[in-house]
Every structure is written in C-alpha cells, then in structure tokens.
Amino acid sequence: MESEEMLAGGLTEPRPATPEIQEIANKVKPQLEEKTKKTYEKFEAIIYRSQVVAGTNYYIKVSVQHLFGSKRFWISLGVMFSVIPT
C-alpha cells in the first residue's frame, strides 16, 4: 500500500483506487456474486479508505454493472476487506 502514516484504528481520507486495490476488490467479487446470486459484468474499484487495526481493513467503493433481463443496471456499493498479518 501507499506509504502514508496512519493512526491505529483511524480511517484514511478517501483516495482513488489503485491497481492493487482493484486486485483486492477482484478477490471479493466471487463471494459477492455467490451471496447476491448475481453476475457483475463490470466490477470497478473507484475509491477506497483503509484502517489499521489488527491488520488492515479496506473500505472500497465499487461501480458494478449487472445485467437484469435485457437491461443493465449501474450501482455503487461498498466492499470491506480485511488483511490480517500471519
């Protein structure tokens, strides 16, 4: 991640998503599709915030495209992903 000093427990300011953040979002996508019973054609990380706790939490705003019949829906949703050191 970017070398920005953070206080433990505090959230960073919202930042534009990076390729690394998109990779994190892509790892969560199959779980979200399974849980929502939907397939997302587009799953693009837009902005994110991070929080250092006993690891790092990522709060990612994602733009998705969902095909419903012949109509496409664009929605924005939040994804929270934790990375815990081993």
PDB file of N, CA, C and O in Angstrom:
ATOM      1  N   MET A   1       0.832  -1.178   0.000  1.00  0.00           N
ATOM      2  CA  MET A   1       0.000   0.000   0.000  1.00  0.00           C
ATOM      3  C   MET A   1       0.877   1.242   0.000  1.00  0.00           C
ATOM      4  O   MET A   1       2.098   1.160   0.132  1.00  0.00           O
ATOM      5  N   GLU A   2       0.251   2.360  -0.146  1.00  0.00           N
ATOM      6  CA  GLU A   2       0.979   3.616  -0.162  1.00  0.00           C
ATOM      7  C   GLU A   2       1.576   3.885   1.207  1.00  0.00           C
ATOM      8  O   GLU A   2       1.017   3.485   2.228  1.00  0.00           O
ATOM      9  N   SER A   3       2.707   4.559   1.223  1.00  0.00           N
ATOM     10  CA  SER A   3       3.370   4.837   2.494  1.00  0.00           C
ATOM     11  C   SER A   3       2.807   6.116   3.107  1.00  0.00           C
ATOM     12  O   SER A   3       3.432   7.175   3.050  1.00  0.00           O
ATOM     13  N   GLU A   4       1.642   6.001   3.680  1.00  0.00           N
ATOM     14  CA  GLU A   4       1.005   7.131   4.355  1.00  0.00           C
ATOM     15  C   GLU A   4       0.879   6.764   5.818  1.00  0.00           C
ATOM     16  O   GLU A   4       0.421   5.673   6.158  1.00  0.00           O
ATOM     17  N   GLU A   5       1.290   7.681   6.684  1.00  0.00           N
ATOM     18  CA  GLU A   5       1.219   7.414   8.109  1.00  0.00           C
ATOM     19  C   GLU A   5      -0.235   7.416   8.557  1.00  0.00           C
ATOM     20  O   GLU A   5      -0.992   8.333   8.239  1.00  0.00           O
ATOM     21  N   MET A   6      -0.620   6.370   9.307  1.00  0.00           N
ATOM     22  CA  MET A   6      -1.974   6.266   9.813  1.00  0.00           C
ATOM     23  C   MET A   6      -1.922   5.992  11.295  1.00  0.00           C
ATOM     24  O   MET A   6      -1.010   5.325  11.784  1.00  0.00           O
ATOM     25  N   LEU A   7      -2.895   6.504  12.003  1.00  0.00           N
ATOM     26  CA  LEU A   7      -3.048   6.162  13.405  1.00  0.00           C
ATOM     27  C   LEU A   7      -3.820   4.859  13.481  1.00  0.00           C
ATOM     28  O   LEU A   7      -4.763   4.649  12.718  1.00  0.00           O
ATOM     29  N   ALA A   8      -3.428   3.978  14.399  1.00  0.00           N
ATOM     30  CA  ALA A   8      -4.139   2.714  14.554  1.00  0.00           C
ATOM     31  C   ALA A   8      -5.602   2.996  14.837  1.00  0.00           C
ATOM     32  O   ALA A   8      -5.931   3.796  15.713  1.00  0.00           O
ATOM     33  N   GLY A   9      -6.479   2.338  14.093  1.00  0.00           N
ATOM     34  CA  GLY A   9      -7.913   2.499  14.273  1.00  0.00           C
ATOM     35  C   GLY A   9      -8.522   3.613  13.452  1.00  0.00           C
ATOM     36  O   GLY A   9      -9.736   3.631  13.252  1.00  0.00           O
ATOM     37  N   GLY A  10      -7.708   4.551  12.966  1.00  0.00           N
ATOM     38  CA  GLY A  10      -8.237   5.672  12.188  1.00  0.00           C
ATOM     39  C   GLY A  10      -8.348   5.324  10.714  1.00  0.00           C
ATOM     40  O   GLY A  10      -7.571   4.527  10.188  1.00  0.00           O
ATOM     41  N   LEU A  11      -9.323   5.931  10.056  1.00  0.00           N
ATOM     42  CA  LEU A  11      -9.501   5.731   8.615  1.00  0.00           C
ATOM     43  C   LEU A  11      -8.735   6.795   7.838  1.00  0.00           C
ATOM     44  O   LEU A  11      -8.673   7.952   8.253  1.00  0.00           O
ATOM     45  N   THR A  12      -8.159   6.405   6.725  1.00  0.00           N
ATOM     46  CA  THR A  12      -7.526   7.376   5.833  1.00  0.00           C
ATOM     47  C   THR A  12      -8.621   8.178   5.134  1.00  0.00           C
ATOM     48  O   THR A  12      -9.793   7.803   5.162  1.00  0.00           O
ATOM     49  N   GLU A  13      -8.232   9.260   4.520  1.00  0.00           N
ATOM     50  CA  GLU A  13      -9.158  10.010   3.672  1.00  0.00           C
ATOM     51  C   GLU A  13      -9.444   9.160   2.433  1.00  0.00           C
ATOM     52  O   GLU A  13      -8.611   8.336   2.056  1.00  0.00           O
ATOM     53  N   PRO A  14     -10.600   9.340   1.794  1.00  0.00           N
ATOM     54  CA  PRO A  14     -10.873   8.603   0.549  1.00  0.00           C
ATOM     55  C   PRO A  14      -9.813   8.922  -0.504  1.00  0.00           C
ATOM     56  O   PRO A  14      -9.413  10.074  -0.676  1.00  0.00           O
ATOM     57  N   ARG A  15      -9.368   7.879  -1.203  1.00  0.00           N
ATOM     58  CA  ARG A  15      -8.353   8.035  -2.247  1.00  0.00           C
ATOM     59  C   ARG A  15      -8.795   7.299  -3.502  1.00  0.00           C
ATOM     60  O   ARG A  15      -9.560   6.338  -3.413  1.00  0.00           O
ATOM     61  N   PRO A  16      -8.333   7.725  -4.660  1.00  0.00           N
ATOM     62  CA  PRO A  16      -8.652   6.995  -5.888  1.00  0.00           C
ATOM     63  C   PRO A  16      -8.096   5.571  -5.802  1.00  0.00           C
ATOM     64  O   PRO A  16      -7.000   5.347  -5.287  1.00  0.00           O
ATOM     65  N   ALA A  17      -8.865   4.627  -6.309  1.00  0.00           N
ATOM     66  CA  ALA A  17      -8.431   3.230  -6.293  1.00  0.00           C
ATOM     67  C   ALA A  17      -7.205   3.044  -7.178  1.00  0.00           C
ATOM     68  O   ALA A  17      -7.076   3.673  -8.228  1.00  0.00           O
ATOM     69  N   THR A  18      -6.321   2.180  -6.738  1.00  0.00           N
ATOM     70  CA  THR A  18      -5.096   1.843  -7.465  1.00  0.00           C
ATOM     71  C   THR A  18      -5.258   0.442  -8.056  1.00  0.00           C
ATOM     72  O   THR A  18      -6.215  -0.253  -7.714  1.00  0.00           O
ATOM     73  N   PRO A  19      -4.354   0.011  -8.929  1.00  0.00           N
ATOM     74  CA  PRO A  19      -4.424  -1.362  -9.424  1.00  0.00           C
ATOM     75  C   PRO A  19      -4.388  -2.393  -8.282  1.00  0.00           C
ATOM     76  O   PRO A  19      -5.042  -3.432  -8.370  1.00  0.00           O
ATOM     77  N   GLU A  20      -3.637  -2.113  -7.223  1.00  0.00           N
ATOM     78  CA  GLU A  20      -3.574  -3.034  -6.084  1.00  0.00           C
ATOM     79  C   GLU A  20      -4.935  -3.132  -5.387  1.00  0.00           C
ATOM     80  O   GLU A  20      -5.338  -4.218  -4.971  1.00  0.00           O
ATOM     81  N   ILE A  21      -5.638  -2.016  -5.257  1.00  0.00           N
ATOM     82  CA  ILE A  21      -6.970  -2.011  -4.653  1.00  0.00           C
ATOM     83  C   ILE A  21      -7.952  -2.765  -5.550  1.00  0.00           C
ATOM     84  O   ILE A  21      -8.825  -3.472  -5.047  1.00  0.00           O
ATOM     85  N   GLN A  22      -7.819  -2.622  -6.871  1.00  0.00           N
ATOM     86  CA  GLN A  22      -8.674  -3.375  -7.797  1.00  0.00           C
ATOM     87  C   GLN A  22      -8.453  -4.873  -7.622  1.00  0.00           C
ATOM     88  O   GLN A  22      -9.406  -5.649  -7.684  1.00  0.00           O
ATOM     89  N   GLU A  23      -7.207  -5.287  -7.403  1.00  0.00           N
ATOM     90  CA  GLU A  23      -6.918  -6.708  -7.158  1.00  0.00           C
ATOM     91  C   GLU A  23      -7.646  -7.205  -5.915  1.00  0.00           C
ATOM     92  O   GLU A  23      -8.185  -8.312  -5.911  1.00  0.00           O
ATOM     93  N   ILE A  24      -7.663  -6.394  -4.864  1.00  0.00           N
ATOM     94  CA  ILE A  24      -8.369  -6.767  -3.637  1.00  0.00           C
ATOM     95  C   ILE A  24      -9.861  -6.907  -3.930  1.00  0.00           C
ATOM     96  O   ILE A  24     -10.489  -7.881  -3.513  1.00  0.00           O
ATOM     97  N   ALA A  25     -10.426  -5.941  -4.644  1.00  0.00           N
ATOM     98  CA  ALA A  25     -11.850  -6.000  -4.995  1.00  0.00           C
ATOM     99  C   ALA A  25     -12.150  -7.244  -5.830  1.00  0.00           C
ATOM    100  O   ALA A  25     -13.178  -7.891  -5.629  1.00  0.00           O
ATOM    101  N   ASN A  26     -11.269  -7.581  -6.757  1.00  0.00           N
ATOM    102  CA  ASN A  26     -11.471  -8.763  -7.601  1.00  0.00           C
ATOM    103  C   ASN A  26     -11.501 -10.049  -6.782  1.00  0.00           C
ATOM    104  O   ASN A  26     -12.204 -10.993  -7.141  1.00  0.00           O
ATOM    105  N   LYS A  27     -10.744 -10.096  -5.684  1.00  0.00           N
ATOM    106  CA  LYS A  27     -10.738 -11.281  -4.823  1.00  0.00           C
ATOM    107  C   LYS A  27     -12.068 -11.458  -4.104  1.00  0.00           C
ATOM    108  O   LYS A  27     -12.465 -12.582  -3.796  1.00  0.00           O
ATOM    109  N   VAL A  28     -12.760 -10.351  -3.836  1.00  0.00           N
ATOM    110  CA  VAL A  28     -14.031 -10.390  -3.116  1.00  0.00           C
ATOM    111  C   VAL A  28     -15.204 -10.646  -4.069  1.00  0.00           C
ATOM    112  O   VAL A  28     -16.246 -11.144  -3.642  1.00  0.00           O
ATOM    113  N   LYS A  29     -15.046 -10.314  -5.341  1.00  0.00           N
ATOM    114  CA  LYS A  29     -16.136 -10.392  -6.321  1.00  0.00           C
ATOM    115  C   LYS A  29     -16.837 -11.750  -6.345  1.00  0.00           C
ATOM    116  O   LYS A  29     -18.067 -11.771  -6.289  1.00  0.00           O
ATOM    117  N   PRO A  30     -16.137 -12.886  -6.426  1.00  0.00           N
ATOM    118  CA  PRO A  30     -16.844 -14.176  -6.469  1.00  0.00           C
ATOM    119  C   PRO A  30     -17.712 -14.422  -5.232  1.00  0.00           C
ATOM    120  O   PRO A  30     -18.800 -14.987  -5.340  1.00  0.00           O
ATOM    121  N   GLN A  31     -17.242 -14.005  -4.075  1.00  0.00           N
ATOM    122  CA  GLN A  31     -18.024 -14.176  -2.846  1.00  0.00           C
ATOM    123  C   GLN A  31     -19.286 -13.325  -2.896  1.00  0.00           C
ATOM    124  O   GLN A  31     -20.358 -13.771  -2.486  1.00  0.00           O
ATOM    125  N   LEU A  32     -19.159 -12.103  -3.399  1.00  0.00           N
ATOM    126  CA  LEU A  32     -20.310 -11.213  -3.509  1.00  0.00           C
ATOM    127  C   LEU A  32     -21.321 -11.768  -4.513  1.00  0.00           C
ATOM    128  O   LEU A  32     -22.525 -11.747  -4.258  1.00  0.00           O
ATOM    129  N   GLU A  33     -20.834 -12.265  -5.651  1.00  0.00           N
ATOM    130  CA  GLU A  33     -21.729 -12.836  -6.661  1.00  0.00           C
ATOM    131  C   GLU A  33     -22.465 -14.052  -6.107  1.00  0.00           C
ATOM    132  O   GLU A  33     -23.651 -14.240  -6.380  1.00  0.00           O
ATOM    133  N   GLU A  34     -21.770 -14.869  -5.336  1.00  0.00           N
ATOM    134  CA  GLU A  34     -22.408 -16.041  -4.741  1.00  0.00           C
ATOM    135  C   GLU A  34     -23.481 -15.618  -3.736  1.00  0.00           C
ATOM    136  O   GLU A  34     -24.581 -16.172  -3.719  1.00  0.00           O
ATOM    137  N   LYS A  35     -23.156 -14.651  -2.919  1.00  0.00           N
ATOM    138  CA  LYS A  35     -24.089 -14.199  -1.878  1.00  0.00           C
ATOM    139  C   LYS A  35     -25.315 -13.502  -2.470  1.00  0.00           C
ATOM    140  O   LYS A  35     -26.429 -13.696  -1.983  1.00  0.00           O
ATOM    141  N   THR A  36     -25.119 -12.688  -3.523  1.00  0.00           N
ATOM    142  CA  THR A  36     -26.230 -11.937  -4.120  1.00  0.00           C
ATOM    143  C   THR A  36     -26.924 -12.705  -5.242  1.00  0.00           C
ATOM    144  O   THR A  36     -27.969 -12.277  -5.733  1.00  0.00           O
ATOM    145  N   LYS A  37     -26.350 -13.833  -5.647  1.00  0.00           N
ATOM    146  CA  LYS A  37     -26.900 -14.639  -6.755  1.00  0.00           C
ATOM    147  C   LYS A  37     -26.984 -13.815  -8.048  1.00  0.00           C
ATOM    148  O   LYS A  37     -27.926 -13.958  -8.827  1.00  0.00           O
ATOM    149  N   LYS A  38     -25.988 -12.958  -8.257  1.00  0.00           N
ATOM    150  CA  LYS A  38     -25.919 -12.118  -9.446  1.00  0.00           C
ATOM    151  C   LYS A  38     -24.514 -12.210 -10.045  1.00  0.00           C
ATOM    152  O   LYS A  38     -23.545 -12.514  -9.349  1.00  0.00           O
ATOM    153  N   THR A  39     -24.427 -11.943 -11.336  1.00  0.00           N
ATOM    154  CA  THR A  39     -23.137 -11.869 -12.005  1.00  0.00           C
ATOM    155  C   THR A  39     -22.907 -10.416 -12.403  1.00  0.00           C
ATOM    156  O   THR A  39     -23.766  -9.790 -13.024  1.00  0.00           O
ATOM    157  N   TYR A  40     -21.754  -9.891 -12.045  1.00  0.00           N
ATOM    158  CA  TYR A  40     -21.436  -8.500 -12.343  1.00  0.00           C
ATOM    159  C   TYR A  40     -20.469  -8.443 -13.514  1.00  0.00           C
ATOM    160  O   TYR A  40     -19.329  -8.897 -13.418  1.00  0.00           O
ATOM    161  N   GLU A  41     -20.945  -7.871 -14.632  1.00  0.00           N
ATOM    162  CA  GLU A  41     -20.108  -7.753 -15.825  1.00  0.00           C
ATOM    163  C   GLU A  41     -18.952  -6.796 -15.578  1.00  0.00           C
ATOM    164  O   GLU A  41     -17.821  -7.037 -16.000  1.00  0.00           O
ATOM    165  N   LYS A  42     -19.258  -5.717 -14.892  1.00  0.00           N
ATOM    166  CA  LYS A  42     -18.235  -4.724 -14.558  1.00  0.00           C
ATOM    167  C   LYS A  42     -18.130  -4.680 -13.044  1.00  0.00           C
ATOM    168  O   LYS A  42     -19.149  -4.699 -12.353  1.00  0.00           O
ATOM    169  N   PHE A  43     -16.928  -4.624 -12.523  1.00  0.00           N
ATOM    170  CA  PHE A  43     -16.691  -4.567 -11.080  1.00  0.00           C
ATOM    171  C   PHE A  43     -15.448  -3.707 -10.897  1.00  0.00           C
ATOM    172  O   PHE A  43     -14.336  -4.221 -10.776  1.00  0.00           O
ATOM    173  N   GLU A  44     -15.649  -2.391 -10.879  1.00  0.00           N
ATOM    174  CA  GLU A  44     -14.525  -1.452 -10.907  1.00  0.00           C
ATOM    175  C   GLU A  44     -14.402  -0.683  -9.596  1.00  0.00           C
ATOM    176  O   GLU A  44     -15.323   0.029  -9.194  1.00  0.00           O
ATOM    177  N   ALA A  45     -13.256  -0.833  -8.934  1.00  0.00           N
ATOM    178  CA  ALA A  45     -12.973  -0.080  -7.714  1.00  0.00           C
ATOM    179  C   ALA A  45     -12.812   1.391  -8.087  1.00  0.00           C
ATOM    180  O   ALA A  45     -12.077   1.731  -9.014  1.00  0.00           O
ATOM    181  N   ILE A  46     -13.513   2.264  -7.347  1.00  0.00           N
ATOM    182  CA  ILE A  46     -13.490   3.692  -7.647  1.00  0.00           C
ATOM    183  C   ILE A  46     -12.637   4.448  -6.629  1.00  0.00           C
ATOM    184  O   ILE A  46     -11.663   5.108  -6.991  1.00  0.00           O
ATOM    185  N   ILE A  47     -13.011   4.345  -5.361  1.00  0.00           N
ATOM    186  CA  ILE A  47     -12.266   4.987  -4.277  1.00  0.00           C
ATOM    187  C   ILE A  47     -12.139   4.002  -3.125  1.00  0.00           C
ATOM    188  O   ILE A  47     -12.865   3.011  -3.059  1.00  0.00           O
ATOM    189  N   TYR A  48     -11.213   4.282  -2.220  1.00  0.00           N
ATOM    190  CA  TYR A  48     -11.062   3.415  -1.051  1.00  0.00           C
ATOM    191  C   TYR A  48     -10.541   4.207   0.134  1.00  0.00           C
ATOM    192  O   TYR A  48      -9.979   5.295   0.000  1.00  0.00           O
ATOM    193  N   ARG A  49     -10.751   3.617   1.292  1.00  0.00           N
ATOM    194  CA  ARG A  49     -10.173   4.106   2.546  1.00  0.00           C
ATOM    195  C   ARG A  49      -9.583   2.877   3.220  1.00  0.00           C
ATOM    196  O   ARG A  49     -10.044   1.759   2.987  1.00  0.00           O
ATOM    197  N   SER A  50      -8.577   3.073   4.047  1.00  0.00           N
ATOM    198  CA  SER A  50      -8.013   1.946   4.786  1.00  0.00           C
ATOM    199  C   SER A  50      -7.952   2.290   6.265  1.00  0.00           C
ATOM    200  O   SER A  50      -7.957   3.457   6.656  1.00  0.00           O
ATOM    201  N   GLN A  51      -7.895   1.239   7.072  1.00  0.00           N
ATOM    202  CA  GLN A  51      -7.898   1.376   8.526  1.00  0.00           C
ATOM    203  C   GLN A  51      -6.978   0.310   9.104  1.00  0.00           C
ATOM    204  O   GLN A  51      -7.158  -0.882   8.852  1.00  0.00           O
ATOM    205  N   VAL A  52      -5.985   0.749   9.886  1.00  0.00           N
ATOM    206  CA  VAL A  52      -5.075  -0.190  10.529  1.00  0.00           C
ATOM    207  C   VAL A  52      -5.658  -0.580  11.877  1.00  0.00           C
ATOM    208  O   VAL A  52      -5.898   0.268  12.736  1.00  0.00           O
ATOM    209  N   VAL A  53      -5.882  -1.877  12.048  1.00  0.00           N
ATOM    210  CA  VAL A  53      -6.339  -2.438  13.330  1.00  0.00           C
ATOM    211  C   VAL A  53      -5.396  -3.604  13.611  1.00  0.00           C
ATOM    212  O   VAL A  53      -4.182  -3.403  13.606  1.00  0.00           O
ATOM    213  N   ALA A  54      -5.893  -4.800  13.853  1.00  0.00           N
ATOM    214  CA  ALA A  54      -5.023  -5.972  13.989  1.00  0.00           C
ATOM    215  C   ALA A  54      -4.810  -6.542  12.588  1.00  0.00           C
ATOM    216  O   ALA A  54      -5.047  -7.726  12.354  1.00  0.00           O
ATOM    217  N   GLY A  55      -4.373  -5.718  11.682  1.00  0.00           N
ATOM    218  CA  GLY A  55      -4.267  -5.985  10.256  1.00  0.00           C
ATOM    219  C   GLY A  55      -4.697  -4.694   9.574  1.00  0.00           C
ATOM    220  O   GLY A  55      -4.566  -3.618  10.157  1.00  0.00           O
ATOM    221  N   THR A  56      -5.202  -4.783   8.365  1.00  0.00           N
ATOM    222  CA  THR A  56      -5.691  -3.601   7.660  1.00  0.00           C
ATOM    223  C   THR A  56      -7.059  -3.889   7.072  1.00  0.00           C
ATOM    224  O   THR A  56      -7.246  -4.898   6.392  1.00  0.00           O
ATOM    225  N   ASN A  57      -8.018  -3.007   7.331  1.00  0.00           N
ATOM    226  CA  ASN A  57      -9.335  -3.079   6.702  1.00  0.00           C
ATOM    227  C   ASN A  57      -9.330  -2.137   5.511  1.00  0.00           C
ATOM    228  O   ASN A  57      -8.786  -1.035   5.585  1.00  0.00           O
ATOM    229  N   TYR A  58      -9.935  -2.568   4.415  1.00  0.00           N
ATOM    230  CA  TYR A  58     -10.090  -1.732   3.234  1.00  0.00           C
ATOM    231  C   TYR A  58     -11.573  -1.537   2.986  1.00  0.00           C
ATOM    232  O   TYR A  58     -12.328  -2.507   2.919  1.00  0.00           O
ATOM    233  N   TYR A  59     -11.991  -0.299   2.850  1.00  0.00           N
ATOM    234  CA  TYR A  59     -13.365   0.048   2.510  1.00  0.00           C
ATOM    235  C   TYR A  59     -13.311   0.553   1.076  1.00  0.00           C
ATOM    236  O   TYR A  59     -12.767   1.624   0.808  1.00  0.00           O
ATOM    237  N   ILE A  60     -13.874  -0.217   0.161  1.00  0.00           N
ATOM    238  CA  ILE A  60     -13.730   0.069  -1.263  1.00  0.00           C
ATOM    239  C   ILE A  60     -15.100   0.353  -1.869  1.00  0.00           C
ATOM    240  O   ILE A  60     -16.022  -0.450  -1.729  1.00  0.00           O
ATOM    241  N   LYS A  61     -15.234   1.491  -2.541  1.00  0.00           N
ATOM    242  CA  LYS A  61     -16.452   1.799  -3.275  1.00  0.00           C
ATOM    243  C   LYS A  61     -16.268   1.250  -4.680  1.00  0.00           C
ATOM    244  O   LYS A  61     -15.301   1.574  -5.368  1.00  0.00           O
ATOM    245  N   VAL A  62     -17.215   0.411  -5.095  1.00  0.00           N
ATOM    246  CA  VAL A  62     -17.100  -0.298  -6.360  1.00  0.00           C
ATOM    247  C   VAL A  62     -18.280   0.069  -7.255  1.00  0.00           C
ATOM    248  O   VAL A  62     -19.420   0.121  -6.794  1.00  0.00           O
ATOM    249  N   SER A  63     -18.009   0.318  -8.521  1.00  0.00           N
ATOM    250  CA  SER A  63     -19.058   0.523  -9.514  1.00  0.00           C
ATOM    251  C   SER A  63     -19.264  -0.815 -10.206  1.00  0.00           C
ATOM    252  O   SER A  63     -18.313  -1.420 -10.701  1.00  0.00           O
ATOM    253  N   VAL A  64     -20.516  -1.275 -10.240  1.00  0.00           N
ATOM    254  CA  VAL A  64     -20.787  -2.570 -10.863  1.00  0.00           C
ATOM    255  C   VAL A  64     -21.844  -2.412 -11.943  1.00  0.00           C
ATOM    256  O   VAL A  64     -22.670  -1.500 -11.905  1.00  0.00           O
ATOM    257  N   GLN A  65     -21.798  -3.321 -12.905  1.00  0.00           N
ATOM    258  CA  GLN A  65     -22.831  -3.392 -13.930  1.00  0.00           C
ATOM    259  C   GLN A  65     -23.447  -4.770 -13.818  1.00  0.00           C
ATOM    260  O   GLN A  65     -22.750  -5.783 -13.857  1.00  0.00           O
ATOM    261  N   HIS A  66     -24.757  -4.796 -13.678  1.00  0.00           N
ATOM    262  CA  HIS A  66     -25.485  -6.051 -13.527  1.00  0.00           C
ATOM    263  C   HIS A  66     -26.504  -6.138 -14.652  1.00  0.00           C
ATOM    264  O   HIS A  66     -27.259  -5.195 -14.890  1.00  0.00           O
ATOM    265  N   LEU A  67     -26.524  -7.259 -15.334  1.00  0.00           N
ATOM    266  CA  LEU A  67     -27.466  -7.471 -16.423  1.00  0.00           C
ATOM    267  C   LEU A  67     -28.716  -8.122 -15.855  1.00  0.00           C
ATOM    268  O   LEU A  67     -28.646  -9.217 -15.298  1.00  0.00           O
ATOM    269  N   PHE A  68     -29.856  -7.463 -15.989  1.00  0.00           N
ATOM    270  CA  PHE A  68     -31.131  -7.970 -15.479  1.00  0.00           C
ATOM    271  C   PHE A  68     -32.064  -8.053 -16.672  1.00  0.00           C
ATOM    272  O   PHE A  68     -32.597  -7.040 -17.124  1.00  0.00           O
ATOM    273  N   GLY A  69     -32.264  -9.263 -17.183  1.00  0.00           N
ATOM    274  CA  GLY A  69     -33.019  -9.397 -18.423  1.00  0.00           C
ATOM    275  C   GLY A  69     -32.211  -8.751 -19.522  1.00  0.00           C
ATOM    276  O   GLY A  69     -31.052  -9.105 -19.735  1.00  0.00           O
ATOM    277  N   SER A  70     -32.814  -7.802 -20.227  1.00  0.00           N
ATOM    278  CA  SER A  70     -32.077  -7.101 -21.279  1.00  0.00           C
ATOM    279  C   SER A  70     -31.632  -5.715 -20.825  1.00  0.00           C
ATOM    280  O   SER A  70     -31.113  -4.938 -21.627  1.00  0.00           O
ATOM    281  N   LYS A  71     -31.831  -5.396 -19.540  1.00  0.00           N
ATOM    282  CA  LYS A  71     -31.464  -4.078 -19.024  1.00  0.00           C
ATOM    283  C   LYS A  71     -30.189  -4.160 -18.205  1.00  0.00           C
ATOM    284  O   LYS A  71     -29.941  -5.148 -17.513  1.00  0.00           O
ATOM    285  N   ARG A  72     -29.395  -3.125 -18.290  1.00  0.00           N
ATOM    286  CA  ARG A  72     -28.171  -3.044 -17.498  1.00  0.00           C
ATOM    287  C   ARG A  72     -28.391  -2.047 -16.371  1.00  0.00           C
ATOM    288  O   ARG A  72     -28.946  -0.967 -16.575  1.00  0.00           O
ATOM    289  N   PHE A  73     -27.951  -2.421 -15.191  1.00  0.00           N
ATOM    290  CA  PHE A  73     -28.063  -1.545 -14.035  1.00  0.00           C
ATOM    291  C   PHE A  73     -26.672  -1.203 -13.540  1.00  0.00           C
ATOM    292  O   PHE A  73     -25.821  -2.083 -13.407  1.00  0.00           O
ATOM    293  N   TRP A  74     -26.439   0.066 -13.268  1.00  0.00           N
ATOM    294  CA  TRP A  74     -25.175   0.515 -12.696  1.00  0.00           C
ATOM    295  C   TRP A  74     -25.449   0.909 -11.260  1.00  0.00           C
ATOM    296  O   TRP A  74     -26.312   1.745 -10.991  1.00  0.00           O
ATOM    297  N   ILE A  75     -24.726   0.316 -10.353  1.00  0.00           N
ATOM    298  CA  ILE A  75     -24.889   0.680  -8.951  1.00  0.00           C
ATOM    299  C   ILE A  75     -23.515   0.867  -8.330  1.00  0.00           C
ATOM    300  O   ILE A  75     -22.500   0.444  -8.884  1.00  0.00           O
ATOM    301  N   SER A  76     -23.504   1.487  -7.208  1.00  0.00           N
ATOM    302  CA  SER A  76     -22.266   1.668  -6.468  1.00  0.00           C
ATOM    303  C   SER A  76     -22.440   0.963  -5.140  1.00  0.00           C
ATOM    304  O   SER A  76     -23.476   1.112  -4.491  1.00  0.00           O
ATOM    305  N   LEU A  77     -21.456   0.209  -4.730  1.00  0.00           N
ATOM    306  CA  LEU A  77     -21.565  -0.483  -3.456  1.00  0.00           C
ATOM    307  C   LEU A  77     -20.249  -0.441  -2.724  1.00  0.00           C
ATOM    308  O   LEU A  77     -19.201  -0.184  -3.317  1.00  0.00           O
ATOM    309  N   GLY A  78     -20.305  -0.690  -1.454  1.00  0.00           N
ATOM    310  CA  GLY A  78     -19.098  -0.705  -0.629  1.00  0.00           C
ATOM    311  C   GLY A  78     -18.669  -2.127  -0.342  1.00  0.00           C
ATOM    312  O   GLY A  78     -19.504  -3.003  -0.117  1.00  0.00           O
ATOM    313  N   VAL A  79     -17.387  -2.352  -0.350  1.00  0.00           N
ATOM    314  CA  VAL A  79     -16.815  -3.657  -0.035  1.00  0.00           C
ATOM    315  C   VAL A  79     -15.815  -3.458   1.087  1.00  0.00           C
ATOM    316  O   VAL A  79     -14.947  -2.590   1.000  1.00  0.00           O
ATOM    317  N   MET A  80     -15.929  -4.251   2.133  1.00  0.00           N
ATOM    318  CA  MET A  80     -14.966  -4.180   3.237  1.00  0.00           C
ATOM    319  C   MET A  80     -14.151  -5.463   3.209  1.00  0.00           C
ATOM    320  O   MET A  80     -14.706  -6.561   3.192  1.00  0.00           O
ATOM    321  N   PHE A  81     -12.841  -5.320   3.205  1.00  0.00           N
ATOM    322  CA  PHE A  81     -11.933  -6.456   3.095  1.00  0.00           C
ATOM    323  C   PHE A  81     -10.838  -6.280   4.126  1.00  0.00           C
ATOM    324  O   PHE A  81     -10.250  -5.203   4.220  1.00  0.00           O
ATOM    325  N   SER A  82     -10.551  -7.314   4.904  1.00  0.00           N
ATOM    326  CA  SER A  82      -9.509  -7.231   5.936  1.00  0.00           C
ATOM    327  C   SER A  82      -8.304  -8.077   5.562  1.00  0.00           C
ATOM    328  O   SER A  82      -8.447  -9.199   5.078  1.00  0.00           O
ATOM    329  N   VAL A  83      -7.126  -7.534   5.787  1.00  0.00           N
ATOM    330  CA  VAL A  83      -5.877  -8.271   5.622  1.00  0.00           C
ATOM    331  C   VAL A  83      -5.255  -8.376   7.005  1.00  0.00           C
ATOM    332  O   VAL A  83      -4.902  -7.368   7.617  1.00  0.00           O
ATOM    333  N   ILE A  84      -5.125  -9.603   7.488  1.00  0.00           N
ATOM    334  CA  ILE A  84      -4.581  -9.831   8.824  1.00  0.00           C
ATOM    335  C   ILE A  84      -3.220 -10.496   8.683  1.00  0.00           C
ATOM    336  O   ILE A  84      -3.113 -11.549   8.054  1.00  0.00           O
ATOM    337  N   PRO A  85      -2.177  -9.903   9.257  1.00  0.00           N
ATOM    338  CA  PRO A  85      -0.842 -10.499   9.134  1.00  0.00           C
ATOM    339  C   PRO A  85      -0.783 -11.857   9.828  1.00  0.00           C
ATOM    340  O   PRO A  85      -1.433 -12.079  10.850  1.00  0.00           O
ATOM    341  N   THR A  86       0.008 -12.755   9.252  1.00  0.00           N
ATOM    342  CA  THR A  86       0.159 -14.090   9.858  1.00  0.00           C
ATOM    343  C   THR A  86       1.465 -14.194  10.597  1.00  0.00           C
ATOM    344  O   THR A  86       1.768 -15.240  11.171  1.00  0.00           O
TER     345      THR A  86
END
